[in-house]
Amino acid sequence: MTTFDDRERAFETKFAHDEEMKFRLMARRNKLLGMWAAREMGLSEAEADAYAKDVVRADFEEAGDEDVIRKVLGDLTSAGKDIDDSVIREQLATQTVEAKRQLMEAR
């Protein structure tokens, strides 16, 4: 019975670690996306930091990436940028790779 309990605890620990890493990856990716969008809008460094945090918070509205895409697309459009969601989705992919690299580097 001890071996089973040990395996169960190990599985639960791994699951918790994997979920935490996934959360950290998405938060980092969203922050990087926010910084990219802030540069596109010509925001100052302080404004860009605040905006990137807003993009991270936007991800808590619903599951998936649509809430983040909607926010960034709306903000870029309001800033007078002619952009569509395919560009933002491409940036999501690019920033995902960069976020993974940064997290691996931080280890």
Secondary structure, DSSP 8 states (H G I E B T S, - for coil): -HHHHHHHHHHHHHHHHHHHHHHHHHHHHHHHHHHHHHHHHT--HHHHHHHHHHHHHHTTSSSSSHHHHHHHHHHHHHTT----HHHHHHHHHHHHHHHHHHHHHH-
